[in-house]
Amino acid sequence: MGRKLLLGHSPGTVDGALLFALATGKLDTGDLDYEHELSDVETLNVRVLAGDLDVSAMSIHAYGRAWEDYVLLPGGIKMGEPSGPSVVAYEPLDPSDLAGRVVALPGRFTSEHLALRLFESDVTVRFVRFDEVVSYVRDGFADAGVLVPEVRYSTAPADLHLVLDLGEWWRQRTGLPLPLGGYVAWRGLGGELTMRICEHLKSSIEYALSHRAEALAHLFPSAADPLGEAPAFVRASLSQRALDPGDDGREAVKEFLQCGYRAGLIRKRPEVKFFEY
């Protein structure tokens, strides 16, 4: 009888490509049986914070609240590069004019929320699904909205005005990439089992990197040329950084969460330590 593990990830995002091999049975996982729980990242954030998942994709902001119970894995870290989440509006708006505005966001625990609050704390936020931000702003319920990179470069209407690229702003402020998400494992699984999970995650990412067209076709099944049509953010995420965040990536995660703590947006100072194996 194999060991069942609940693995949460978002099929319509970069996760769909990174976990393509693991989700489609292309890898030998031995006696480990991964049961895939597919949801948007904010739903996964909430489930991890409730302790419902063994392994999951998770926003870095949310990890700042879950670090005592979950360990951050080195594989699958997603950065906002070459461009990050974007603040958009249907009317031209200067970034300095965001103060006092209503802004739609893709979730309370998303990294987009923390990044926006670090840029401008004096905003009224409205939380909606990541794929409903555009319509929420278009219908006049918010002055601006924050788009995840996948939406900005795939389905966002052309008449939206870019107010601010939060990834570019963060790099100008810190010299570091903006950390958006990663994978976590419940600490109760123990070191040996977590190491095996890391190896399976690594193997799945390596498969995606060496079979880019196949992985992107899985992510964008209707695209005639997945390699050519995939958004720049998705193509950039299929890089060696997906295997290991590097020194600057590790520093970026720590700095992002420490900034959140110092700003009073995260209650307890996070102790960020990646699982090393």
C-alpha positions in Angstrom: 0.0 0.0 0.0 1.5 3.3 -1.1 1.7 6.5 0.9 -0.8 9.0 -0.3 0.2 12.7 -0.4 -2.1 15.6 -1.1 -0.4 17.9 -3.6 -1.9 21.2 -4.3 -1.1 23.3 -7.4 -2.7 25.6 -9.9 -3.1 24.0 -13.4 -3.6 27.3 -15.3 -0.4 28.9 -14.1 3.3 28.1 -14.4 2.7 25.2 -12.0 0.9 23.4 -14.8 4.1 23.2 -16.8 6.5 22.6 -13.9 4.4 19.7 -12.6 3.4 18.4 -16.0 5.5 15.2 -15.7 4.4 14.5 -12.1 0.7 15.1 -12.9 0.6 12.9 -16.0 2.4 9.9 -14.6 5.7 10.3 -16.5 7.8 9.9 -13.3 8.3 6.8 -11.2 7.5 7.9 -7.6 7.8 4.5 -6.1 5.4 4.0 -3.2 4.4 7.6 -3.0 1.0 8.3 -4.5 0.4 12.0 -5.2 -3.3 13.0 -5.2 -3.5 16.3 -7.1 -5.6 19.0 -5.7 -6.1 21.7 -8.4 -7.2 25.2 -7.2 -6.3 28.8 -7.7 -3.3 29.9 -5.5 -5.4 31.8 -3.0 -7.5 28.8 -2.3 -4.3 26.8 -1.8 -3.0 29.5 0.5 -6.0 29.1 2.7 -5.9 25.3 2.7 -2.2 25.3 3.6 -2.8 27.8 6.4 -5.5 25.4 7.7 -3.0 22.5 7.5 -5.1 20.6 4.9 -2.4 19.8 2.3 0.9 17.8 2.6 2.6 19.6 -0.3 1.4 22.6 -2.1 2.2 25.6 -4.3 1.9 28.7 -2.1 2.3 32.5 -2.3 5.5 33.7 -0.6 3.4 36.2 1.4 1.3 33.3 2.7 4.4 31.4 3.6 5.3 34.2 6.0 2.3 33.0 8.1 2.9 29.2 7.6 6.6 28.8 8.2 6.3 27.2 11.6 4.3 24.3 10.2 5.6 24.1 6.6 9.1 24.2 5.1 9.9 26.0 1.9 11.3 23.8 -0.9 14.1 25.0 -3.1 12.4 23.8 -6.4 9.7 25.7 -8.1 10.3 29.2 -6.7 8.6 31.7 -9.0 9.9 35.3 -9.3 8.3 38.3 -10.9 10.9 38.6 -13.7 11.4 39.9 -16.3 8.2 41.7 -15.2 6.1 41.2 -12.2 2.5 41.7 -11.1 1.0 44.9 -12.5 -1.3 47.5 -11.2 -3.7 48.5 -14.0 -6.5 50.9 -14.5 -9.0 51.8 -17.3 -8.0 55.5 -17.0 -4.4 56.8 -16.9 -3.3 56.9 -13.3 0.1 57.9 -11.8 1.5 55.5 -9.2 1.6 58.4 -6.6 -2.2 58.7 -7.1 -3.0 55.2 -5.7 -3.2 56.6 -2.2 -6.8 56.5 -1.0 -8.0 54.5 -4.0 -9.9 51.2 -4.2 -7.7 48.4 -5.6 -8.9 44.9 -6.6 -6.5 42.1 -5.6 -6.4 38.4 -6.3 -6.4 37.4 -2.6 -5.6 38.4 0.9 -2.6 36.1 1.2 -1.1 36.6 -2.2 2.3 38.2 -2.8 0.6 40.7 -5.0 -1.2 42.0 -1.9 1.9 42.3 0.2 3.8 44.0 -2.6 1.1 46.5 -3.2 0.9 47.3 0.6 4.6 47.8 0.7 4.4 50.3 -2.1 1.3 52.1 -0.8 -0.3 51.2 2.5 -3.2 53.8 2.1 -5.4 51.8 -0.2 -8.8 50.2 0.2 -8.6 46.6 -1.0 -11.2 44.4 -2.5 -10.4 40.7 -2.8 -11.6 38.8 -5.9 -10.5 35.8 -7.9 -7.4 36.4 -10.0 -9.3 36.0 -13.2 -12.1 38.4 -12.1 -9.8 41.4 -11.3 -10.1 42.9 -14.9 -14.0 42.8 -14.9 -14.1 44.2 -11.4 -12.2 47.2 -12.4 -14.0 47.5 -15.8 -17.4 47.5 -14.1 -16.3 50.4 -11.8 -16.1 48.5 -8.5 -12.4 49.5 -8.1 -10.2 52.3 -9.4 -7.4 49.9 -10.2 -6.5 46.2 -10.0 -3.4 44.1 -9.6 -3.0 41.4 -12.2 -0.9 38.3 -11.8 1.7 38.0 -14.6 -0.1 35.1 -16.3 -3.2 37.3 -16.8 -1.3 40.5 -17.7 0.4 38.8 -20.6 -2.4 36.5 -21.8 -5.9 37.7 -21.3 -5.8 41.3 -20.1 -7.6 43.8 -22.5 -5.4 46.0 -24.6 -7.2 49.2 -23.4 -6.0 48.8 -19.8 -3.4 51.3 -18.7 -0.3 50.2 -16.8 0.0 52.1 -13.5 2.9 50.2 -12.0 5.0 47.1 -12.5 5.5 45.8 -8.9 8.3 43.6 -10.0 10.3 46.5 -11.5 9.5 48.7 -8.5 10.8 46.0 -6.1 14.0 45.5 -8.0 14.7 49.2 -8.1 14.1 49.3 -4.3 16.1 46.2 -3.3 18.1 45.1 -6.3 16.4 41.7 -6.0 13.7 39.9 -7.9 10.2 39.9 -6.5 9.4 36.5 -5.0 5.8 35.4 -5.9 5.4 31.8 -5.0 7.0 28.4 -4.3 6.3 24.9 -2.9 6.0 24.0 0.7 5.8 20.7 2.6 4.3 20.0 5.9 7.1 19.7 8.5 5.3 16.6 10.1 6.3 14.6 7.0 9.9 14.4 8.3 13.2 15.0 6.6 13.5 11.7 4.7 10.1 11.9 3.1 10.5 15.6 2.3 13.8 14.8 0.5 12.0 12.3 -1.7 9.3 14.9 -2.5 12.1 17.4 -3.4 13.6 14.8 -5.7 10.3 14.2 -7.5 9.7 17.9 -7.8 13.1 18.4 -9.2 12.6 15.5 -11.7 9.3 17.1 -12.9 10.9 20.5 -13.4 13.9 19.0 -15.2 11.4 17.2 -17.5 9.7 20.5 -18.2 13.0 22.3 -18.9 14.1 19.6 -21.4 10.6 19.2 -23.0 9.5 22.8 -23.1 7.2 22.5 -26.0 5.4 19.5 -24.5 5.1 21.2 -21.1 3.8 24.4 -22.6 1.3 22.6 -24.9 -0.1 21.0 -21.7 -0.4 24.5 -20.2 -1.8 26.1 -23.3 -3.6 23.3 -25.2 -5.3 25.7 -27.7 -2.1 27.4 -28.8 -0.8 26.6 -32.3 2.8 27.4 -31.2 3.0 27.1 -27.4 6.7 28.0 -27.4 6.1 31.2 -29.3 2.8 32.1 -27.8 3.5 31.5 -24.1 3.8 34.8 -22.1 7.3 36.0 -21.3 6.7 35.4 -17.6 5.9 31.8 -18.2 8.9 31.2 -20.5 11.2 32.9 -17.9 9.8 30.7 -15.2 10.9 27.6 -17.2 14.6 28.3 -16.3 17.3 27.0 -14.1 16.0 29.2 -11.3 13.0 26.9 -11.2 15.4 24.2 -10.0 17.1 26.4 -7.4 16.4 30.0 -6.6 20.0 30.9 -6.2 21.5 33.2 -3.6 19.7 36.3 -4.8 16.4 34.3 -4.8 16.9 33.1 -1.3 17.7 36.7 -0.2 14.7 38.0 -2.0 12.3 35.7 -0.2 13.8 36.7 3.2 13.9 40.4 2.4 10.3 40.4 1.1 8.9 38.8 4.3 11.1 40.9 6.6 9.8 44.0 4.9 6.3 42.8 5.5 7.1 42.2 9.1 8.7 45.6 9.6 5.7 47.2 8.0 3.3 45.4 10.4 1.8 43.4 7.6 3.0 40.1 9.0 2.5 39.7 12.8 5.4 37.3 13.7 8.9 37.7 12.3 9.3 34.8 9.8 12.3 32.5 10.0 12.9 31.6 6.4 15.0 28.5 5.9 14.8 26.5 2.7 14.8 22.7 2.9 18.3 21.6 1.8 19.1 18.1 0.7 
